[in-house]
Amino acid sequence: MSHPQSIADIQKRLNDLSAEMITLIQKYGLDAAHPLDVIDTARRKISDQADYIRFLELSLEGRILGEVADQMGQTSGSA
């Protein structure tokens, strides 16, 4: 997979990740009351280990992409 080169690239990848994440959320009825409960809720409700691992991968990749977008925004804002 190529690395995103722009904030638009990151946004597209985040949209793709979100769509896949929504599928898992709906499939397992993930309904955490607080963002900090998401991982515990997923651990309890996702019965397929591969889906649980994918959920964690999507979460981590989304977080990393968000941080990269912040960095790109800060860099372009200071130029």
DALINDA-V113961 format. One record per residue. RES is the residue in one small letter. PSI is psi in whole degrees, 0 to 359 (none if undefined). OMEGA is omega in whole degrees, -180 to 180 (999 if undefined). Layout:
res=RES psi=PSI omega=OMEGA
res=RES psi=PSI omega=OMEGA
This chain:
res=m psi=135 omega=180
res=s psi=154 omega=179
res=h psi=143 omega=178
res=p psi=139 omega=-178
res=q psi=349 omega=-178
res=s psi=167 omega=177
res=i psi=326 omega=177
res=a psi=320 omega=176
res=d psi=318 omega=180
res=i psi=317 omega=-180
res=q psi=319 omega=178
res=k psi=315 omega=180
res=r psi=320 omega=177
res=l psi=322 omega=177
res=n psi=318 omega=178
res=d psi=315 omega=178
res=l psi=318 omega=-179
res=s psi=317 omega=180
res=a psi=317 omega=179
res=e psi=321 omega=179
res=m psi=318 omega=179
res=i psi=321 omega=177
res=t psi=314 omega=179
res=l psi=320 omega=179
res=i psi=315 omega=-180
res=q psi=319 omega=-178
res=k psi=320 omega=-175
res=y psi=4 omega=179
res=g psi=45 omega=-179
res=l psi=118 omega=-173
res=d psi=53 omega=-179
res=a psi=136 omega=-180
res=a psi=337 omega=-177
res=h psi=142 omega=-179
res=p psi=328 omega=180
res=l psi=350 omega=179
res=d psi=359 omega=-174
res=v psi=312 omega=-177
res=i psi=316 omega=178
res=d psi=318 omega=179
res=t psi=316 omega=179
res=a psi=318 omega=-180
res=r psi=320 omega=-179
res=r psi=322 omega=-169
res=k psi=335 omega=-178
res=i psi=114 omega=-174
res=s psi=337 omega=-179
res=d psi=119 omega=-176
res=q psi=322 omega=180
res=a psi=321 omega=178
res=d psi=322 omega=179
res=y psi=315 omega=178
res=i psi=318 omega=179
res=r psi=320 omega=177
res=f psi=315 omega=179
res=l psi=319 omega=178
res=e psi=314 omega=180
res=l psi=318 omega=179
res=s psi=313 omega=-179
res=l psi=315 omega=-179
res=e psi=321 omega=177
res=g psi=319 omega=179
res=r psi=314 omega=-179
res=i psi=316 omega=179
res=l psi=321 omega=177
res=g psi=319 omega=179
res=e psi=320 omega=177
res=v psi=317 omega=179
res=a psi=319 omega=176
res=d psi=314 omega=179
res=q psi=315 omega=179
res=m psi=319 omega=179
res=g psi=319 omega=179
res=q psi=321 omega=180
res=t psi=315 omega=-179
res=s psi=333 omega=178
res=g psi=335 omega=-178
res=s psi=355 omega=-178
res=a psi=none omega=999
